[in-house]
């Protein structure tokens, strides 16, 4: 007696990237900051979720899904974060069938909610700050790769890498601070009421 059995094998892609959160703009109507999240290299198709600092789901726009010629999926979504929400935001991309997920956390400074949304320089300034933060995260990840080297020289390499990481992070943090101060001064010159907030 011959019986046939079928087994569904789902093979996950190991090319899935951590979500990247970027500043998309300012929502004048809701007095909020619009963030965008994107992650690529997924298979099967994942879902994208936005969470506040307490882990609650945030209401977001529809998830855009693109399937590339390599059959891997890229997903992206936008959410408007209002001041009443926790300023800590998480973008999580997950594939429940294979229990795979990646997430990125971002803190939105309170100052972002206090600037007049009509100024295009605000969006440019915020995008520059966001870019520097992403660069710092990239440098940190590259440095951590060196920390996992398995060789007899790994300890000295590790110490050197940690010093370099501290130096790079300090420089980038100083640049972000300077850019924030420049943006604030620029806004105060254009609109003296901003300094009163």
N, C-alpha and C positions, 0 to 999 in steps of 0.2 A: 504494500500500500504506500504509494508515493504522495507526500504532502508538500505543498509549497509554502514557504514562509517569506514574508517581506519585512525587511528591516529598513527604517528610514535613518540614514546616517547624515547628520548635519555637521559639516566641517567648518569651523570658525576661521576667520581671517585673523592672522596675527599682525596684520598691517594697520589695524585700527589705531587712529591717533587720539591722543587726549583732546578733549574739547578745547577750543580756543574762544575765549570771551573777549569781545571788543566793544568799544563804545560806538553806537550807531547814530545817536543824536539825542535831542531833548524833546519831550512831548509837552508842548505849551498848554494843551488842554488839561492834562492831568498833573502838571507840575512834576513830571518824573523824568528819569533818565532811561533812554532806550538802549538796551544791550542786545548784542547778537552773539549767538553761540554756533560754532561749526565744528564738525568732526568728520573725518574721511577714513576710507579703507575698511568699511564694515561689510561683513557677510555672515549670516543673512541680514536683511534689512532691520536696523535697530529702531528704538524709539528714543526721543529726546525729551527730557523733563527739566523744568526750572524749579528750584527749591529755595525757600528763604532760609534765614539763619537757624530757624527752629525745625527745619526739615519738612515744612508744609509746602504742598504744590502751589505754584503760582500760575495764574491764568496767563497764557502766552498766545501769541499768534500761531497760525498753523505751521506745522513742520514741513519744510521743503525737502524733498528727497530726490536726489539725482543718482542714476545708476550709470556708471562709467563703462567704457568698452571692456574693462577687465572684470566686469560683473560685480565690482565693489561699490558700495553705497556711500554717498556723502549726504549728511543731514545738516540742516541749519534751521534756526528759529530765532525770533525776536521776542523780547519781553520788556514791558515798561515797568520800571521799579519806582515806586512812589516813596516819599519820605516816611510814610507810616509803616512801611515794611522794615524789617531788619536790614541793615546796610550790608550784611553778608549774604551773598548770592552764590548758588551752586548750579552749574549746568551738568546734568548727568545724561550720558548716552549709554543705553543698555540693550542687550539682546537676551531676553528671558529664556529662550529655548536652550541656550548654551551657557547660561549664567555668567555672561561676560558684561562688564561695565567699566566705564571710565568716567571720571568727573573732574571738574576744575572749579575751584572756589575763587571768588573775587570779592574784595571789600570796596564798596562805593563810598567815598568820603562824603560827609554831610555837606561840605562846601559845594558839591556838585548840584545840590538841590536848591541852593540859595542864589545862584547867578541868574540874571535876566536872560531868558531863553531866546530873545530876539537877536542876540549878538552872534554873528557867525564866528567871531574869534574865539568864543567859548568852545564851540565844537572842535575847532582846530586845536586849541590848547589842550582840551581833554583827550583828543586823539593822540597828541604827542606824548602826553603823560602815560596813557595806556600802552603806547608802543614801547616806551622805556621800561615799563613794568614787565611786558612780555619778553623783552630782551634780557632782563635780569633773570626771569624764570628759565629761559633757554640756556643762559650761561650756567645757571645752577645745575640744570640737568646734565649738561656736557661735563661739568666738573664731577658730578656724582658718578658718571661713567668711569672716570679715571680712578675713583675711589674703590671701585670693585675689581680692579686688576688683580689677578692672582699670580704674583711673582715674588721673588725674594726682595725686590726693590719696592714693593707696593707700599711699605710703611713710609719711606722717604718721599715717594711720589704723593702719597696721601697727604702728608704734612705740607708739602709744597702746594698741592692743589687747594687745600683748605685755606692757606694764606692767600692764594690768588683769588679764590672765591670771595673771601672777606673783602679784599681790596676792590674787586669788580663790583660787588654788591654795594659797597660804600659809595663808590663813584656814581653808580646809577641812582642810588637813593638821593645823593646830593643833587644830581641833575634833575630828578623829578621834583625835588623841593624847590629848586631854582625856577623851573618852568611853572610850578604852581604859583610861586610868588610873583613872577612876571605877569601871569594871567590875571591874578588878583589886582595888581597895580594897574594894569591896562583897563580892567573893568571899572575900577574906582575912578580913573581919569574920565572914562566915557560916561559913567553914571555915578555921581557922588553918593547916591542913596545906597549903593551896594556896600560901601564901607560901614553903613549904619546897621546892617543886618547882623 
